Amino acid sequence: MTAFTATVTVRLKRGVLDPEAETTQRSLERLGFDLNDLRSADVFELDLDADSADDAAERAEEMAERLLANPTIHDYDIEVAQAE
Amino acid sequence: MTAFTATVTVRLKRGVLDPEAETTQRSLERLGFDLNDLRSADVFELDLDADSADDAAERAEEMAERLLANPTIHDYDIEVAQAE
């Protein structure tokens, strides 16, 4: 077993309203910053032991499907790196 | 002016309690997943026009300092890429 870190990034699907991101963008604009768009995402870094990077990615995907993301409104992607 | 996307990742500093991450980890364990640790982070993707990648990074850093991160409890890092 090797130690891996799987990074799961959970984003709202295009077209799903994100009032928090809109508020953040407006607050930045009120502070004088000029920006075209702001999107927010949640990241989960999972430390786990697995036989291979593929195995770690598969388990992270299962966790995303079961709990971390809501497939109705979220997209997610997964990156796996061997833990240092 | 070129269009850039600056990705600001905001993490809790080591030692700062993260009850939400602990709850998520426990929920995953209750679902039968085995993991050593779970950390969460917030990501902001900022679309902005700037003269150079350095200029975009500098402005993203200012936004992190002023609003996106709380320097008392957060660390952040910034990656800039030219928008497609």
Backbone of each chain as nested JSON, in Angstrom:
{
  "chains": [
    {"id": "A", "residues": [
      {"number": 1, "name": "MET", "atoms": {"N": [0.855, -1.205, 0.0], "CA": [0.0, 0.0, 0.0], "C": [0.886, 1.249, 0.0]}},
      {"number": 2, "name": "THR", "atoms": {"N": [0.497, 2.217, -0.782], "CA": [1.244, 3.465, -0.886], "C": [0.321, 4.602, -0.45]}},
      {"number": 3, "name": "ALA", "atoms": {"N": [0.915, 5.655, 0.092], "CA": [0.11, 6.801, 0.516], "C": [-0.105, 7.753, -0.655]}},
      {"number": 4, "name": "PHE", "atoms": {"N": [-1.35, 8.07, -0.932], "CA": [-1.689, 8.99, -2.017], "C": [-2.522, 10.146, -1.461]}},
      {"number": 5, "name": "THR", "atoms": {"N": [-2.462, 11.266, -2.162], "CA": [-3.398, 12.356, -1.898], "C": [-4.248, 12.555, -3.148]}},
      {"number": 6, "name": "ALA", "atoms": {"N": [-5.549, 12.386, -2.974], "CA": [-6.483, 12.621, -4.073], "C": [-7.136, 13.981, -3.85]}},
      {"number": 7, "name": "THR", "atoms": {"N": [-7.036, 14.839, -4.845], "CA": [-7.628, 16.171, -4.742], "C": [-8.908, 16.199, -5.573]}},
      {"number": 8, "name": "VAL", "atoms": {"N": [-10.028, 16.373, -4.894], "CA": [-11.327, 16.387, -5.555], "C": [-11.808, 17.845, -5.616]}},
      {"number": 9, "name": "THR", "atoms": {"N": [-11.989, 18.359, -6.824], "CA": [-12.483, 19.732, -6.998], "C": [-13.936, 19.669, -7.433]}},
      {"number": 10, "name": "VAL", "atoms": {"N": [-14.801, 20.289, -6.645], "CA": [-16.239, 20.241, -6.893], "C": [-16.701, 21.63, -7.312]}},
      {"number": 11, "name": "ARG", "atoms": {"N": [-17.264, 21.702, -8.521], "CA": [-17.719, 22.985, -9.078], "C": [-19.206, 22.906, -9.366]}},
      {"number": 12, "name": "LEU", "atoms": {"N": [-19.875, 24.034, -9.312], "CA": [-21.254, 24.072, -9.795], "C": [-21.254, 23.915, -11.307]}},
      {"number": 13, "name": "LYS", "atoms": {"N": [-22.227, 23.167, -11.832], "CA": [-22.357, 23.056, -13.283], "C": [-22.663, 24.413, -13.883]}},
      {"number": 14, "name": "ARG", "atoms": {"N": [-22.273, 24.589, -15.141], "CA": [-22.611, 25.828, -15.852], "C": [-24.113, 26.016, -15.838]}},
      {"number": 15, "name": "GLY", "atoms": {"N": [-24.546, 27.22, -15.55], "CA": [-25.969, 27.512, -15.563], "C": [-26.592, 27.451, -14.182]}},
      {"number": 16, "name": "VAL", "atoms": {"N": [-25.897, 26.826, -13.213], "CA": [-26.416, 26.807, -11.843], "C": [-26.008, 28.116, -11.169]}},
      {"number": 17, "name": "LEU", "atoms": {"N": [-26.986, 28.809, -10.617], "CA": [-26.706, 30.102, -9.991], "C": [-25.802, 29.934, -8.784]}},
      {"number": 18, "name": "ASP", "atoms": {"N": [-24.889, 30.881, -8.602], "CA": [-23.963, 30.84, -7.468], "C": [-23.986, 32.203, -6.779]}},
      {"number": 19, "name": "PRO", "atoms": {"N": [-25.001, 32.422, -5.916], "CA": [-25.146, 33.74, -5.294], "C": [-23.933, 34.131, -4.452]}},
      {"number": 20, "name": "GLU", "atoms": {"N": [-23.262, 33.139, -3.853], "CA": [-22.093, 33.467, -3.025], "C": [-20.982, 34.048, -3.893]}},
      {"number": 21, "name": "ALA", "atoms": {"N": [-20.755, 33.419, -5.058], "CA": [-19.718, 33.933, -5.96], "C": [-20.091, 35.321, -6.468]}},
      {"number": 22, "name": "GLU", "atoms": {"N": [-21.381, 35.519, -6.754], "CA": [-21.807, 36.84, -7.229], "C": [-21.572, 37.906, -6.17]}},
      {"number": 23, "name": "THR", "atoms": {"N": [-21.887, 37.556, -4.918], "CA": [-21.679, 38.507, -3.826], "C": [-20.197, 38.82, -3.665]}},
      {"number": 24, "name": "THR", "atoms": {"N": [-19.355, 37.787, -3.758], "CA": [-17.913, 37.994, -3.634], "C": [-17.419, 38.895, -4.757]}},
      {"number": 25, "name": "GLN", "atoms": {"N": [-17.891, 38.623, -5.979], "CA": [-17.465, 39.458, -7.103], "C": [-17.887, 40.908, -6.894]}},
      {"number": 26, "name": "ARG", "atoms": {"N": [-19.126, 41.106, -6.459], "CA": [-19.597, 42.489, -6.249], "C": [-18.801, 43.185, -5.15]}},
      {"number": 27, "name": "SER", "atoms": {"N": [-18.453, 42.417, -4.092], "CA": [-17.672, 43.024, -3.007], "C": [-16.307, 43.454, -3.508]}},
      {"number": 28, "name": "LEU", "atoms": {"N": [-15.68, 42.611, -4.35], "CA": [-14.374, 42.976, -4.914], "C": [-14.507, 44.22, -5.782]}},
      {"number": 29, "name": "GLU", "atoms": {"N": [-15.572, 44.288, -6.567], "CA": [-15.767, 45.456, -7.433], "C": [-15.971, 46.708, -6.581]}},
      {"number": 30, "name": "ARG", "atoms": {"N": [-16.677, 46.554, -5.476], "CA": [-16.892, 47.701, -4.592], "C": [-15.562, 48.167, -3.991]}},
      {"number": 31, "name": "LEU", "atoms": {"N": [-14.622, 47.236, -3.821], "CA": [-13.288, 47.612, -3.315], "C": [-12.411, 48.212, -4.426]}},
      {"number": 32, "name": "GLY", "atoms": {"N": [-12.947, 48.284, -5.655], "CA": [-12.193, 48.921, -6.728], "C": [-11.51, 47.956, -7.678]}},
      {"number": 33, "name": "PHE", "atoms": {"N": [-11.702, 46.647, -7.478], "CA": [-11.091, 45.669, -8.378], "C": [-11.998, 45.465, -9.583]}},
      {"number": 34, "name": "ASP", "atoms": {"N": [-11.35, 45.256, -10.72], "CA": [-12.072, 45.121, -11.969], "C": [-11.936, 43.67, -12.411]}},
      {"number": 35, "name": "LEU", "atoms": {"N": [-13.027, 42.931, -12.473], "CA": [-12.899, 41.564, -12.964], "C": [-14.092, 41.163, -13.809]}},
      {"number": 36, "name": "ASN", "atoms": {"N": [-13.875, 40.226, -14.728], "CA": [-14.909, 39.849, -15.685], "C": [-15.828, 38.773, -15.133]}},
      {"number": 37, "name": "ASP", "atoms": {"N": [-15.278, 37.889, -14.333], "CA": [-16.103, 36.826, -13.777], "C": [-15.377, 36.23, -12.581]}},
      {"number": 38, "name": "LEU", "atoms": {"N": [-16.156, 35.65, -11.68], "CA": [-15.588, 34.943, -10.534], "C": [-16.381, 33.653, -10.345]}},
      {"number": 39, "name": "ARG", "atoms": {"N": [-15.681, 32.536, -10.278], "CA": [-16.335, 31.251, -10.004], "C": [-15.716, 30.682, -8.727]}},
      {"number": 40, "name": "SER", "atoms": {"N": [-16.511, 29.992, -7.955], "CA": [-15.949, 29.389, -6.749], "C": [-16.066, 27.87, -6.841]}},
      {"number": 41, "name": "ALA", "atoms": {"N": [-15.201, 27.195, -6.135], "CA": [-15.212, 25.731, -6.116], "C": [-14.767, 25.267, -4.74]}},
      {"number": 42, "name": "ASP", "atoms": {"N": [-15.181, 24.061, -4.394], "CA": [-14.725, 23.441, -3.15], "C": [-13.698, 22.376, -3.483]}},
      {"number": 43, "name": "VAL", "atoms": {"N": [-12.655, 22.335, -2.69], "CA": [-11.615, 21.337, -2.905], "C": [-11.495, 20.475, -1.656]}},
      {"number": 44, "name": "PHE", "atoms": {"N": [-11.435, 19.164, -1.868], "CA": [-11.187, 18.221, -0.77], "C": [-9.897, 17.485, -1.068]}},
      {"number": 45, "name": "GLU", "atoms": {"N": [-8.963, 17.531, -0.143], "CA": [-7.722, 16.775, -0.287], "C": [-7.821, 15.553, 0.61]}},
      {"number": 46, "name": "LEU", "atoms": {"N": [-7.835, 14.384, -0.025], "CA": [-8.032, 13.139, 0.707], "C": [-6.721, 12.383, 0.771]}},
      {"number": 47, "name": "ASP", "atoms": {"N": [-6.256, 12.102, 1.976], "CA": [-5.07, 11.254, 2.152], "C": [-5.533, 9.824, 2.349]}},
      {"number": 48, "name": "LEU", "atoms": {"N": [-5.075, 8.938, 1.487], "CA": [-5.505, 7.545, 1.625], "C": [-4.412, 6.597, 1.157]}},
      {"number": 49, "name": "ASP", "atoms": {"N": [-4.462, 5.387, 1.659], "CA": [-3.531, 4.332, 1.244], "C": [-4.201, 3.5, 0.164]}},
      {"number": 50, "name": "ALA", "atoms": {"N": [-3.472, 3.228, -0.903], "CA": [-4.053, 2.442, -1.98], "C": [-2.935, 1.667, -2.671]}},
      {"number": 51, "name": "ASP", "atoms": {"N": [-3.35, 0.656, -3.455], "CA": [-2.357, -0.163, -4.154], "C": [-1.739, 0.582, -5.328]}},
      {"number": 52, "name": "SER", "atoms": {"N": [-2.506, 1.49, -5.929], "CA": [-2.01, 2.207, -7.108], "C": [-2.738, 3.541, -7.204]}},
      {"number": 53, "name": "ALA", "atoms": {"N": [-2.206, 4.42, -8.043], "CA": [-2.854, 5.715, -8.258], "C": [-4.257, 5.513, -8.832]}},
      {"number": 54, "name": "ASP", "atoms": {"N": [-4.401, 4.527, -9.723], "CA": [-5.721, 4.265, -10.301], "C": [-6.719, 3.841, -9.24]}},
      {"number": 55, "name": "ASP", "atoms": {"N": [-6.246, 3.005, -8.315], "CA": [-7.101, 2.547, -7.227], "C": [-7.519, 3.741, -6.357]}},
      {"number": 56, "name": "ALA", "atoms": {"N": [-6.556, 4.624, -6.059], "CA": [-6.865, 5.81, -5.243], "C": [-7.884, 6.696, -5.958]}},
      {"number": 57, "name": "ALA", "atoms": {"N": [-7.702, 6.872, -7.277], "CA": [-8.621, 7.721, -8.04], "C": [-10.021, 7.139, -8.056]}},
      {"number": 58, "name": "GLU", "atoms": {"N": [-10.081, 5.811, -8.174], "CA": [-11.381, 5.152, -8.213], "C": [-12.13, 5.351, -6.898]}},
      {"number": 59, "name": "ARG", "atoms": {"N": [-11.382, 5.212, -5.781], "CA": [-12.05, 5.398, -4.475], "C": [-12.459, 6.848, -4.276]}},
      {"number": 60, "name": "ALA", "atoms": {"N": [-11.606, 7.785, -4.714], "CA": [-11.966, 9.207, -4.582], "C": [-13.219, 9.507, -5.401]}},
      {"number": 61, "name": "GLU", "atoms": {"N": [-13.32, 8.868, -6.581], "CA": [-14.499, 9.098, -7.409], "C": [-15.759, 8.587, -6.716]}},
      {"number": 62, "name": "GLU", "atoms": {"N": [-15.635, 7.418, -6.09], "CA": [-16.782, 6.876, -5.35], "C": [-17.204, 7.824, -4.217]}},
      {"number": 63, "name": "MET", "atoms": {"N": [-16.19, 8.393, -3.524], "CA": [-16.507, 9.331, -2.425], "C": [-17.181, 10.581, -2.968]}},
      {"number": 64, "name": "ALA", "atoms": {"N": [-16.723, 11.043, -4.138], "CA": [-17.341, 12.221, -4.751], "C": [-18.801, 11.917, -5.089]}},
      {"number": 65, "name": "GLU", "atoms": {"N": [-19.028, 10.73, -5.679], "CA": [-20.388, 10.368, -6.091], "C": [-21.319, 10.187, -4.891]}},
      {"number": 66, "name": "ARG", "atoms": {"N": [-20.757, 9.589, -3.825], "CA": [-21.605, 9.268, -2.668], "C": [-21.857, 10.475, -1.773]}},
      {"number": 67, "name": "LEU", "atoms": {"N": [-20.843, 11.358, -1.632], "CA": [-20.989, 12.39, -0.599], "C": [-20.5, 13.78, -1.002]}},
      {"number": 68, "name": "LEU", "atoms": {"N": [-19.327, 13.86, -1.647], "CA": [-18.693, 15.174, -1.779], "C": [-19.382, 16.064, -2.803]}},
      {"number": 69, "name": "ALA", "atoms": {"N": [-19.943, 15.452, -3.844], "CA": [-20.599, 16.239, -4.88], "C": [-22.055, 15.825, -4.988]}},
      {"number": 70, "name": "ASN", "atoms": {"N": [-22.876, 16.734, -5.432], "CA": [-24.267, 16.435, -5.737], "C": [-24.376, 16.416, -7.261]}},
      {"number": 71, "name": "PRO", "atoms": {"N": [-24.514, 15.214, -7.853], "CA": [-24.434, 15.109, -9.312], "C": [-25.48, 15.937, -10.057]}},
      {"number": 72, "name": "THR", "atoms": {"N": [-26.546, 16.333, -9.372], "CA": [-27.557, 17.151, -10.028], "C": [-27.013, 18.544, -10.358]}},
      {"number": 73, "name": "ILE", "atoms": {"N": [-26.204, 19.088, -9.463], "CA": [-25.764, 20.478, -9.661], "C": [-24.249, 20.612, -9.787]}},
      {"number": 74, "name": "HIS", "atoms": {"N": [-23.504, 19.562, -9.491], "CA": [-22.042, 19.691, -9.463], "C": [-21.355, 18.865, -10.545]}},
      {"number": 75, "name": "ASP", "atoms": {"N": [-20.244, 19.395, -11.034], "CA": [-19.233, 18.619, -11.752], "C": [-18.041, 18.478, -10.815]}},
      {"number": 76, "name": "TYR", "atoms": {"N": [-17.258, 17.439, -11.016], "CA": [-16.056, 17.344, -10.187], "C": [-14.925, 16.77, -11.019]}},
      {"number": 77, "name": "ASP", "atoms": {"N": [-13.688, 17.086, -10.625], "CA": [-12.574, 16.362, -11.208], "C": [-11.614, 15.945, -10.107]}},
      {"number": 78, "name": "ILE", "atoms": {"N": [-10.82, 14.944, -10.422], "CA": [-9.981, 14.287, -9.419], "C": [-8.551, 14.225, -9.919]}},
      {"number": 79, "name": "GLU", "atoms": {"N": [-7.618, 14.634, -9.074], "CA": [-6.192, 14.469, -9.379], "C": [-5.561, 13.669, -8.25]}},
      {"number": 80, "name": "VAL", "atoms": {"N": [-4.722, 12.727, -8.624], "CA": [-4.083, 11.893, -7.607], "C": [-2.573, 12.086, -7.676]}},
      {"number": 81, "name": "ALA", "atoms": {"N": [-1.962, 12.284, -6.537], "CA": [-0.505, 12.386, -6.481], "C": [-0.013, 11.508, -5.345]}},
      {"number": 82, "name": "GLN", "atoms": {"N": [1.166, 10.946, -5.526], "CA": [1.743, 10.174, -4.435], "C": [2.08, 11.146, -3.302]}},
      {"number": 83, "name": "ALA", "atoms": {"N": [1.737, 10.806, -2.08], "CA": [2.006, 11.703, -0.947], "C": [3.505, 11.763, -0.695]}},
      {"number": 84, "name": "GLU", "atoms": {"N": [3.952, 12.97, -0.33], "CA": [5.394, 13.132, -0.047], "C": [5.736, 12.551, 1.32]}}
    ]},
    {"id": "B", "residues": [
      {"number": 1, "name": "MET", "atoms": {"N": [-4.129, 44.503, -23.472], "CA": [-4.677, 43.751, -22.341], "C": [-4.988, 42.322, -22.791]}},
      {"number": 2, "name": "THR", "atoms": {"N": [-4.663, 41.364, -21.959], "CA": [-4.901, 39.966, -22.262], "C": [-5.825, 39.41, -21.177]}},
      {"number": 3, "name": "ALA", "atoms": {"N": [-6.617, 38.405, -21.545], "CA": [-7.518, 37.801, -20.56], "C": [-6.786, 36.684, -19.817]}},
      {"number": 4, "name": "PHE", "atoms": {"N": [-6.808, 36.774, -18.501], "CA": [-6.18, 35.758, -17.66], "C": [-7.211, 35.178, -16.694]}},
      {"number": 5, "name": "THR", "atoms": {"N": [-6.933, 33.955, -16.258], "CA": [-7.682, 33.396, -15.139], "C": [-6.712, 33.165, -13.985]}},
      {"number": 6, "name": "ALA", "atoms": {"N": [-6.978, 33.823, -12.875], "CA": [-6.165, 33.626, -11.675], "C": [-6.937, 32.711, -10.732]}},
      {"number": 7, "name": "THR", "atoms": {"N": [-6.292, 31.609, -10.342], "CA": [-6.935, 30.674, -9.428], "C": [-6.34, 30.859, -8.037]}},
      {"number": 8, "name": "VAL", "atoms": {"N": [-7.181, 31.293, -7.107], "CA": [-6.745, 31.548, -5.735], "C": [-7.259, 30.408, -4.859]}},
      {"number": 9, "name": "THR", "atoms": {"N": [-6.348, 29.652, -4.254], "CA": [-6.734, 28.561, -3.364], "C": [-6.501, 29.002, -1.923]}},
      {"number": 10, "name": "VAL", "atoms": {"N": [-7.564, 28.98, -1.141], "CA": [-7.51, 29.461, 0.241], "C": [-7.669, 28.271, 1.174]}},
      {"number": 11, "name": "ARG", "atoms": {"N": [-6.638, 28.051, 2.013], "CA": [-6.65, 26.914, 2.94], "C": [-6.544, 27.426, 4.363]}},
      {"number": 12, "name": "LEU", "atoms": {"N": [-7.079, 26.676, 5.296], "CA": [-6.826, 26.994, 6.701], "C": [-5.369, 26.707, 7.018]}},
      {"number": 13, "name": "LYS", "atoms": {"N": [-4.75, 27.558, 7.839], "CA": [-3.385, 27.285, 8.279], "C": [-3.346, 26.005, 9.098]}},
      {"number": 14, "name": "ARG", "atoms": {"N": [-2.202, 25.361, 9.08], "CA": [-2.026, 24.174, 9.912], "C": [-2.299, 24.542, 11.369]}},
      {"number": 15, "name": "GLY", "atoms": {"N": [-3.044, 23.704, 12.043], "CA": [-3.308, 23.945, 13.457], "C": [-4.655, 24.614, 13.69]}},
      {"number": 16, "name": "VAL", "atoms": {"N": [-5.233, 25.21, 12.637], "CA": [-6.562, 25.794, 12.775], "C": [-7.591, 24.673, 12.618]}},
      {"number": 17, "name": "LEU", "atoms": {"N": [-8.481, 24.568, 13.585], "CA": [-9.48, 23.498, 13.549], "C": [-10.423, 23.669, 12.366]}},
      {"number": 18, "name": "ASP", "atoms": {"N": [-10.796, 22.56, 11.748], "CA": [-11.715, 22.594, 10.617], "C": [-12.834, 21.59, 10.854]}},
      {"number": 19, "name": "PRO", "atoms": {"N": [-13.841, 21.997, 11.649], "CA": [-14.903, 21.051, 12.021], "C": [-15.652, 20.519, 10.808]}},
      {"number": 20, "name": "GLU", "atoms": {"N": [-15.782, 21.336, 9.752], "CA": [-16.508, 20.885, 8.566], "C": [-15.765, 19.717, 7.905]}},
      {"number": 21, "name": "ALA", "atoms": {"N": [-14.44, 19.863, 7.793], "CA": [-13.652, 18.779, 7.198], "C": [-13.717, 17.526, 8.073]}},
      {"number": 22, "name": "GLU", "atoms": {"N": [-13.687, 17.725, 9.395], "CA": [-13.77, 16.559, 10.297], "C": [-15.093, 15.828, 10.133]}},
      {"number": 23, "name": "THR", "atoms": {"N": [-16.168, 16.619, 10.021], "CA": [-17.493, 16.02, 9.837], "C": [-17.553, 15.253, 8.519]}},
      {"number": 24, "name": "THR", "atoms": {"N": [-16.993, 15.864, 7.454], "CA": [-17.005, 15.204, 6.143], "C": [-16.221, 13.9, 6.218]}},
      {"number": 25, "name": "GLN", "atoms": {"N": [-15.056, 13.958, 6.874], "CA": [-14.242, 12.735, 6.997], "C": [-15.009, 11.658, 7.751]}},
      {"number": 26, "name": "ARG", "atoms": {"N": [-15.646, 12.042, 8.847], "CA": [-16.39, 11.04, 9.628], "C": [-17.546, 10.462, 8.83]}},
      {"number": 27, "name": "SER", "atoms": {"N": [-18.208, 11.321, 8.043], "CA": [-19.322, 10.822, 7.226], "C": [-18.831, 9.814, 6.2]}},
      {"number": 28, "name": "LEU", "atoms": {"N": [-17.676, 10.1, 5.59], "CA": [-17.119, 9.158, 4.612], "C": [-16.768, 7.842, 5.294]}},
      {"number": 29, "name": "GLU", "atoms": {"N": [-16.209, 7.937, 6.515], "CA": [-15.845, 6.719, 7.237], "C": [-17.089, 5.915, 7.585]}},
      {"number": 30, "name": "ARG", "atoms": {"N": [-18.146, 6.647, 7.922], "CA": [-19.404, 5.956, 8.231], "C": [-19.963, 5.235, 6.997]}},
      {"number": 31, "name": "LEU", "atoms": {"N": [-19.651, 5.77, 5.817], "CA": [-20.07, 5.114, 4.573], "C": [-19.154, 3.953, 4.2]}},
      {"number": 32, "name": "GLY", "atoms": {"N": [-18.117, 3.715, 5.008], "CA": [-17.252, 2.572, 4.763], "C": [-15.932, 2.913, 4.079]}},
      {"number": 33, "name": "PHE", "atoms": {"N": [-15.688, 4.198, 3.823], "CA": [-14.43, 4.589, 3.191], "C": [-13.354, 4.746, 4.257]}},
      {"number": 34, "name": "ASP", "atoms": {"N": [-12.158, 4.382, 3.868], "CA": [-11.036, 4.396, 4.794], "C": [-10.1, 5.513, 4.349]}},
      {"number": 35, "name": "LEU", "atoms": {"N": [-9.928, 6.538, 5.183], "CA": [-8.961, 7.56, 4.782], "C": [-8.199, 8.094, 5.983]}},
      {"number": 36, "name": "ASN", "atoms": {"N": [-6.986, 8.581, 5.711], "CA": [-6.095, 9.012, 6.787], "C": [-6.347, 10.449, 7.211]}},
      {"number": 37, "name": "ASP", "atoms": {"N": [-6.713, 11.278, 6.233], "CA": [-6.966, 12.675, 6.565], "C": [-7.77, 13.293, 5.444]}},
      {"number": 38, "name": "LEU", "atoms": {"N": [-8.5, 14.345, 5.773], "CA": [-9.233, 15.104, 4.763], "C": [-9.065, 16.574, 5.096]}},
      {"number": 39, "name": "ARG", "atoms": {"N": [-8.632, 17.347, 4.105], "CA": [-8.529, 18.798, 4.268], "C": [-9.425, 19.439, 3.217]}},
      {"number": 40, "name": "SER", "atoms": {"N": [-10.013, 20.571, 3.577], "CA": [-10.837, 21.256, 2.59], "C": [-10.229, 22.619, 2.28]}},
      {"number": 41, "name": "ALA", "atoms": {"N": [-10.535, 23.135, 1.12], "CA": [-10.04, 24.448, 0.701], "C": [-11.094, 25.098, -0.171]}},
      {"number": 42, "name": "ASP", "atoms": {"N": [-11.037, 26.422, -0.234], "CA": [-11.917, 27.171, -1.135], "C": [-11.093, 27.662, -2.309]}},
      {"number": 43, "name": "VAL", "atoms": {"N": [-11.678, 27.544, -3.492], "CA": [-10.991, 28.009, -4.687], "C": [-11.832, 29.094, -5.348]}},
      {"number": 44, "name": "PHE", "atoms": {"N": [-11.162, 30.179, -5.722], "CA": [-11.816, 31.249, -6.478], "C": [-11.11, 31.366, -7.82]}},
      {"number": 45, "name": "GLU", "atoms": {"N": [-11.859, 31.25, -8.895], "CA": [-11.299, 31.454, -10.227], "C": [-11.716, 32.836, -10.702]}},
      {"number": 46, "name": "LEU", "atoms": {"N": [-10.722, 33.696, -10.883], "CA": [-10.984, 35.093, -11.234], "C": [-10.607, 35.321, -12.689]}},
      {"number": 47, "name": "ASP", "atoms": {"N": [-11.565, 35.756, -13.492], "CA": [-11.269, 36.136, -14.878], "C": [-11.013, 37.634, -14.913]}},
      {"number": 48, "name": "LEU", "atoms": {"N": [-9.834, 38.015, -15.387], "CA": [-9.531, 39.448, -15.423], "C": [-8.626, 39.762, -16.605]}},
      {"number": 49, "name": "ASP", "atoms": {"N": [-8.665, 41.005, -17.024], "CA": [-7.795, 41.494, -18.093], "C": [-6.591, 42.169, -17.453]}},
      {"number": 50, "name": "ALA", "atoms": {"N": [-5.412, 41.845, -17.959], "CA": [-4.208, 42.436, -17.386], "C": [-3.149, 42.536, -18.481]}},
      {"number": 51, "name": "ASP", "atoms": {"N": [-2.123, 43.35, -18.211], "CA": [-1.052, 43.536, -19.194], "C": [-0.149, 42.31, -19.267]}},
      {"number": 52, "name": "SER", "atoms": {"N": [-0.008, 41.608, -18.149], "CA": [0.897, 40.455, -18.115], "C": [0.427, 39.496, -17.034]}},
      {"number": 53, "name": "ALA", "atoms": {"N": [0.954, 38.276, -17.064], "CA": [0.608, 37.297, -16.033], "C": [1.03, 37.803, -14.656]}},
      {"number": 54, "name": "ASP", "atoms": {"N": [2.186, 38.468, -14.582], "CA": [2.645, 39.013, -13.3], "C": [1.671, 40.041, -12.753]}},
      {"number": 55, "name": "ASP", "atoms": {"N": [1.196, 40.885, -13.648], "CA": [0.232, 41.913, -13.256], "C": [-1.054, 41.244, -12.747]}},
      {"number": 56, "name": "ALA", "atoms": {"N": [-1.514, 40.204, -13.447], "CA": [-2.721, 39.496, -13.021], "C": [-2.507, 38.851, -11.642]}},
      {"number": 57, "name": "ALA", "atoms": {"N": [-1.324, 38.251, -11.442], "CA": [-1.035, 37.6, -10.16], "C": [-0.999, 38.614, -9.022]}},
      {"number": 58, "name": "GLU", "atoms": {"N": [-0.436, 39.787, -9.329], "CA": [-0.338, 40.829, -8.302], "C": [-1.736, 41.287, -7.869]}},
      {"number": 59, "name": "ARG", "atoms": {"N": [-2.609, 41.459, -8.871], "CA": [-3.969, 41.899, -8.522], "C": [-4.728, 40.805, -7.786]}},
      {"number": 60, "name": "ALA", "atoms": {"N": [-4.527, 39.562, -8.181], "CA": [-5.2, 38.462, -7.47], "C": [-4.707, 38.401, -6.023]}},
      {"number": 61, "name": "GLU", "atoms": {"N": [-3.417, 38.652, -5.829], "CA": [-2.873, 38.631, -4.471], "C": [-3.497, 39.736, -3.617]}},
      {"number": 62, "name": "GLU", "atoms": {"N": [-3.656, 40.906, -4.224], "CA": [-4.299, 42.011, -3.498], "C": [-5.734, 41.633, -3.103]}},
      {"number": 63, "name": "MET", "atoms": {"N": [-6.445, 40.969, -4.04], "CA": [-7.832, 40.563, -3.743], "C": [-7.858, 39.524, -2.623]}},
      {"number": 64, "name": "ALA", "atoms": {"N": [-6.874, 38.623, -2.631], "CA": [-6.801, 37.62, -1.567], "C": [-6.573, 38.306, -0.227]}},
      {"number": 65, "name": "GLU", "atoms": {"N": [-5.642, 39.259, -0.21], "CA": [-5.309, 39.949, 1.044], "C": [-6.485, 40.775, 1.568]}},
      {"number": 66, "name": "ARG", "atoms": {"N": [-7.203, 41.42, 0.617], "CA": [-8.253, 42.342, 1.036], "C": [-9.548, 41.623, 1.385]}},
      {"number": 67, "name": "LEU", "atoms": {"N": [-9.843, 40.514, 0.678], "CA": [-11.185, 39.946, 0.866], "C": [-11.242, 38.422, 0.906]}},
      {"number": 68, "name": "LEU", "atoms": {"N": [-10.533, 37.758, 0.004], "CA": [-10.794, 36.324, -0.179], "C": [-10.248, 35.481, 0.969]}},
      {"number": 69, "name": "ALA", "atoms": {"N": [-9.136, 35.91, 1.55], "CA": [-8.533, 35.137, 2.64], "C": [-8.471, 35.999, 3.892]}},
      {"number": 70, "name": "ASN", "atoms": {"N": [-8.497, 35.35, 5.017], "CA": [-8.289, 36.025, 6.303], "C": [-6.888, 35.64, 6.768]}},
      {"number": 71, "name": "PRO", "atoms": {"N": [-5.943, 36.581, 6.698], "CA": [-4.535, 36.234, 6.94], "C": [-4.279, 35.652, 8.337]}},
      {"number": 72, "name": "THR", "atoms": {"N": [-5.195, 35.87, 9.253], "CA": [-5.011, 35.303, 10.599], "C": [-5.133, 33.784, 10.581]}},
      {"number": 73, "name": "ILE", "atoms": {"N": [-6.037, 33.279, 9.777], "CA": [-6.289, 31.838, 9.806], "C": [-6.023, 31.127, 8.484]}},
      {"number": 74, "name": "HIS", "atoms": {"N": [-5.823, 31.896, 7.402], "CA": [-5.697, 31.271, 6.077], "C": [-4.309, 31.441, 5.459]}},
      {"number": 75, "name": "ASP", "atoms": {"N": [-3.897, 30.436, 4.717], "CA": [-2.831, 30.561, 3.731], "C": [-3.497, 30.534, 2.355]}},
      {"number": 76, "name": "TYR", "atoms": {"N": [-2.844, 31.128, 1.381], "CA": [-3.417, 31.034, 0.032], "C": [-2.295, 30.9, -0.981]}},
      {"number": 77, "name": "ASP", "atoms": {"N": [-2.605, 30.298, -2.127], "CA": [-1.67, 30.381, -3.234], "C": [-2.418, 30.728, -4.511]}},
      {"number": 78, "name": "ILE", "atoms": {"N": [-1.658, 31.241, -5.459], "CA": [-2.25, 31.828, -6.666], "C": [-1.582, 31.234, -7.891]}},
      {"number": 79, "name": "GLU", "atoms": {"N": [-2.392, 30.785, -8.835], "CA": [-1.864, 30.345, -10.129], "C": [-2.544, 31.156, -11.212]}},
      {"number": 80, "name": "VAL", "atoms": {"N": [-1.758, 31.59, -12.178], "CA": [-2.324, 32.397, -13.259], "C": [-2.13, 31.665, -14.574]}},
      {"number": 81, "name": "ALA", "atoms": {"N": [-3.178, 31.627, -15.376], "CA": [-3.073, 31.033, -16.707], "C": [-3.754, 31.961, -17.691]}},
      {"number": 82, "name": "GLN", "atoms": {"N": [-3.247, 31.993, -18.911], "CA": [-3.914, 32.794, -19.924], "C": [-5.245, 32.137, -20.239]}},
      {"number": 83, "name": "ALA", "atoms": {"N": [-6.308, 32.926, -20.292], "CA": [-7.63, 32.358, -20.561], "C": [-7.682, 31.851, -21.989]}},
      {"number": 84, "name": "GLU", "atoms": {"N": [-8.415, 30.734, -22.172], "CA": [-8.508, 30.177, -23.54], "C": [-9.507, 30.977, -24.375]}}
    ]}
  ]
}
